Amino acid sequence: MRFETILYDVKDRIATITLNRPEHMNTWNDQVATEVYEAMQAAGSDNGVRVIVFTGAGKAFCAGGDIHSFGGDPAALMTKLPRPFDMRKRADWQTRCSYYPAIPKPVIAMLNGATVGIGLIHALFCDIRFASEDATITTAFARRGLSAEYGMAWILARHVGQAHALDLLLSGRKIKGREAERMGLVNRAIAADKLVEETYAYARDMAEHCSPRSMRIMKEQVWEVPFQTPHEAVMYAGLDMPIANQCDDYKEGMASFLEKRKPNFTDY
């Protein structure tokens, strides 16, 4: 695969997708959106990949939308896209921001710096977020005369609760990694010089010790929670339990535990 705005690498069964426009603070435009989507789909379908890390080059994860891609004129934004974005079309919605939950592998957002607006939305739709303590995080929309775009109100409130979501959206204020961790917006805030090391140690541990099938099923279960009653959640879990018990990964997981060795999982 050849990309112009991102980097794609696979090592130790971890795919790394890096926004690679550091001179523009990795701001988001339509080409970036297309390439990230294609890379995520490739990683999701590659049996050699078990975990995905999503990050940015340089000082930013993603500092929001690229105003230069439409000449600095907000009214020109829609005309610069291949066709107008239609919120009523399911395909548009799924390929803009919310497709990460459908990727059958854990997606870890490593927020190395500024995470703003649409950059924050993409991070929120990932499964896990590790942030530098120095990272600046903001919704920004209220300070640009915009609303909470691409489902941000829903996903932000899901992660941090209504009170914190309203605070961050209505004020548009900036927070740092530690406050984001206290809110539950990120899983961990890590010293900047340790962020890469600790993120990849976590990702490698998952890739080496966790069943790909188990991670896929449990990811689906967690993301489906808002749409299920407790009864439905128990019922659907019960439907998979006899299937899991017949899978090779269950046998390997139990054998490796009893034999005190690393597992060799093969099910997807």
C-alpha positions in Angstrom: 0.0 0.0 0.0 1.2 3.5 -0.9 0.1 6.5 1.1 0.9 10.2 1.0 -0.5 11.5 4.3 0.0 8.5 6.6 2.6 5.9 7.5 1.7 2.2 7.8 3.9 -0.4 9.4 3.5 -3.8 10.9 5.9 -5.2 13.5 5.4 -7.8 16.2 1.8 -8.3 15.0 1.0 -4.6 15.7 0.0 -2.4 12.9 1.0 1.3 13.4 -1.0 3.9 11.5 0.7 7.3 11.8 -0.8 10.6 10.6 2.3 12.0 8.8 1.8 15.7 8.1 3.7 17.1 11.1 4.3 20.4 9.3 0.5 20.9 9.3 0.1 19.5 12.9 -1.5 16.4 11.2 -4.7 18.3 10.5 -7.5 16.3 8.9 -8.6 16.6 5.3 -10.4 14.3 2.9 -7.2 12.6 1.7 -6.2 11.8 5.3 -9.7 10.5 5.9 -9.5 8.2 2.9 -6.1 6.9 3.7 -6.7 6.3 7.4 -9.9 4.4 6.5 -8.1 2.2 3.9 -5.2 1.5 6.3 -7.6 0.6 9.2 -9.5 -1.8 6.9 -6.3 -3.4 5.7 -5.1 -3.9 9.3 -8.5 -5.2 10.3 -8.4 -7.9 7.6 -4.7 -8.9 8.0 -4.3 -12.1 10.0 -0.8 -11.0 10.7 -2.1 -8.1 12.8 -3.6 -8.5 16.2 -3.5 -4.9 17.6 -3.6 -1.5 15.9 -1.9 1.7 17.2 -3.1 5.0 15.8 -0.9 8.0 16.4 0.6 11.2 14.9 4.1 12.3 13.8 5.7 15.3 15.4 4.1 17.4 18.1 0.5 16.6 17.4 -1.9 13.7 17.2 -4.3 15.7 15.0 -4.9 19.5 15.5 -8.4 19.5 14.0 -9.6 20.1 10.4 -7.2 21.4 7.7 -8.6 24.9 6.9 -5.9 25.2 4.2 -7.4 22.4 2.2 -10.4 24.6 1.4 -8.5 27.9 1.0 -9.3 29.1 4.5 -13.0 29.6 3.4 -15.3 27.5 5.5 -18.1 27.8 2.9 -15.8 26.1 0.4 -15.3 23.0 2.5 -18.1 20.9 1.0 -17.1 21.8 -2.6 -13.6 20.4 -2.0 -14.9 17.0 -1.1 -15.5 14.4 -3.8 -19.2 14.9 -3.2 -21.2 16.6 -0.4 -21.3 14.6 2.9 -24.8 13.5 3.6 -25.5 12.7 7.3 -28.6 10.7 6.2 -26.5 8.2 4.3 -25.2 5.3 6.4 -22.1 4.8 4.3 -21.0 8.4 4.8 -21.5 8.2 8.5 -19.6 4.9 8.8 -16.6 5.9 6.7 -16.2 9.3 8.4 -15.6 8.6 12.0 -17.5 5.8 13.5 -16.1 2.7 11.7 -13.5 2.0 14.4 -15.8 -0.1 16.5 -16.5 -2.4 13.5 -12.8 -3.2 13.1 -12.3 -6.7 14.6 -9.2 -5.8 16.5 -8.3 -3.5 19.4 -7.5 0.1 18.2 -5.3 2.1 20.6 -5.1 5.8 20.0 -1.7 7.1 21.2 -2.2 10.8 21.7 1.3 12.2 21.5 0.3 15.9 21.4 -2.5 18.3 20.3 -5.8 16.4 19.9 -8.4 18.8 18.7 -11.9 18.8 17.1 -12.2 16.0 14.6 -8.9 14.6 15.8 -10.5 14.1 19.2 -13.6 12.5 17.6 -11.5 9.9 15.9 -9.6 9.2 19.1 -12.9 8.8 21.0 -14.1 6.1 18.6 -11.0 4.1 19.1 -11.1 1.4 21.8 -8.3 2.6 24.1 -6.6 5.9 24.5 -3.1 6.6 26.0 -2.1 10.2 26.1 1.1 12.1 26.9 0.8 14.1 30.1 1.7 17.2 27.9 -1.0 16.5 25.3 -3.5 19.4 24.8 -7.0 18.1 24.2 -10.0 20.2 23.3 -13.4 19.9 21.5 -12.9 23.4 20.1 -16.3 23.5 18.3 -18.0 26.1 20.5 -15.1 28.5 19.9 -15.5 28.1 16.1 -19.3 28.6 15.9 -19.9 24.9 15.2 -21.9 22.1 16.9 -20.6 18.8 18.1 -19.8 17.1 14.8 -19.9 13.5 13.7 -21.5 12.1 16.8 -19.0 13.7 19.3 -21.8 14.5 21.8 -22.8 10.8 21.9 -19.3 9.3 22.1 -17.9 11.9 24.5 -20.8 11.5 26.9 -20.5 7.8 26.7 -16.8 8.0 27.9 -16.9 10.8 30.4 -20.6 11.2 31.4 -23.0 14.0 30.7 -21.5 16.5 33.2 -18.0 16.3 31.8 -19.2 16.2 28.2 -21.2 19.4 28.6 -18.2 21.0 30.3 -15.8 20.2 27.5 -18.3 20.9 24.7 -19.9 24.1 25.9 -16.6 25.7 27.1 -14.3 24.4 24.4 -11.6 24.7 27.0 -8.2 22.9 26.8 -7.2 20.2 29.1 -4.0 18.2 29.6 -3.5 14.5 29.7 -3.8 14.1 33.5 -7.2 15.8 33.6 -8.3 13.7 30.7 -7.3 10.6 32.6 -9.3 11.7 35.7 -12.4 12.3 33.6 -12.1 8.9 31.9 -11.5 10.5 28.5 -8.2 8.6 28.2 -7.2 5.3 29.9 -3.7 6.5 30.9 -1.8 9.7 30.9 1.9 8.9 30.6 5.1 11.0 30.8 5.9 12.2 27.2 9.3 10.3 27.2 7.6 7.1 28.2 4.5 7.2 26.0 5.7 5.2 23.1 7.5 2.6 25.3 4.4 2.0 27.5 1.9 2.0 24.7 3.8 -0.6 22.7 4.5 -2.7 25.8 0.7 -2.8 26.4 0.0 -3.6 22.7 2.6 -6.4 22.6 1.2 -7.9 25.7 -2.2 -8.1 24.1 -0.8 -9.4 20.8 1.2 -12.2 22.6 -1.2 -13.3 25.3 -4.8 -12.6 24.1 -6.9 -14.6 21.7 -7.8 -12.6 18.6 -11.2 -14.2 18.6 -11.8 -13.4 22.2 -10.8 -9.8 21.7 -13.0 -9.5 18.6 -16.1 -10.9 20.4 -15.6 -8.8 23.5 -15.1 -5.6 21.6 -18.4 -6.2 19.8 -20.1 -6.9 23.2 -18.8 -3.7 24.8 -19.7 -1.4 21.8 -23.2 -3.0 21.7 -23.9 -2.2 25.3 -25.9 1.1 24.7 -28.2 -0.7 22.3 -29.1 -3.7 24.5 -31.1 -4.4 27.6 -29.3 -6.3 30.4 -31.4 -9.4 29.4 -30.2 -9.1 25.8 -26.6 -8.7 26.8 -26.8 -11.9 28.9 -28.6 -13.7 26.1 -26.1 -12.8 23.4 -23.2 -13.7 25.7 -24.8 -17.0 26.3 -25.1 -17.7 22.6 -21.3 -17.4 22.1 -20.2 -19.3 25.2 -20.8 -22.8 23.7 -19.1 -21.7 20.5 -16.1 -20.4 22.3 -15.8 -23.6 24.3 -15.4 -25.5 21.0 -12.8 -23.2 19.5 -9.1 -24.1 19.3 -8.2 -20.9 21.2 -10.1 -22.0 24.3 -8.2 -25.3 24.3 -4.9 -23.5 23.7 -5.7 -20.9 26.4 -6.4 -23.5 29.0 -3.4 -25.7 28.0 -0.9 -22.7 28.0 -2.2 -21.6 31.4 -1.8 -25.1 32.9 1.6 -25.6 31.2 2.8 -22.0 32.3 3.8 -21.0 28.7 2.8 -18.4 26.2 -0.3 -19.3 24.2 -0.2 -19.9 20.4 -3.7 -18.6 19.4 -4.9 -19.1 15.9 -8.7 -18.4 15.8 -10.0 -15.2 14.4 
